[in-house]
Amino acid sequence: MDEIRIIGVRGIPEIGEGDDLATLIVEASGEGAIHSDDIIVVAHKAVSKAEGRVVPGSDRRGAALAESARILRRQGEMVISETRHGFVCANAGVDASNVEGDNVVLLPLDPDLSARRLRARLQHISGVDVGIIISDTFGRAWRIGQTNVAIGVAGLLPFVDYRGTTDAQGRDLS
């Protein structure tokens, strides 16, 4: 039987630039709590803060424009854009929630690289071989609610290719 368990980690303090996120995760998880083959999902905000991707928020729209590779739509303060990573999202992922002062958090410059570094650091300090997913919350156009999206991964394949197989009714998947 396949099993998925989701375990929230409590006790991680407010993250600041230069913080060792891997050590904070291990300490908050408790000794022996992280095992090889676990997949650790980390909010991009924690990664971005540790990497110093926090800027003054007095010009949030300007920050969103600076982080955009292409503007798709503007309406008031809202900017729908494609980021340099290829994500299409509101305000280029610039986020003001759960940030101290009048600051905003930007997406990591290279979320896959950030995931690889975090994975390597976790392996170095704890000896475990884990997968890392860096996630961000995306709105859903013309729908209610939000969803989390993997913006960076390391140590796992983020896609399964079903081409050349069949579905439950025997139809070819292409």
WOHUPE-V139593 format. One line per field, one symbol per residue. ss: DSSP state (H for helix, E for strand, L for the rest). A space follows every 50 residues. Layout:
ss->???
//
This chain:
ss->LLLLLLLLLLLLLLLLLLLLHHHHHHHHHLLLLLLLLLEEEEEHHHHHHH LLLEEELLLHHHHHHHLEEEEEEEELLEEEEEELLLLEEEHHHLELLLLL LLEEELLLLLHHHHHHHHHHHHHHHHLLLLEEEEEEEEELLLLLLEEEEE EEEELLLLLLLLLLLELLLLLELL
//
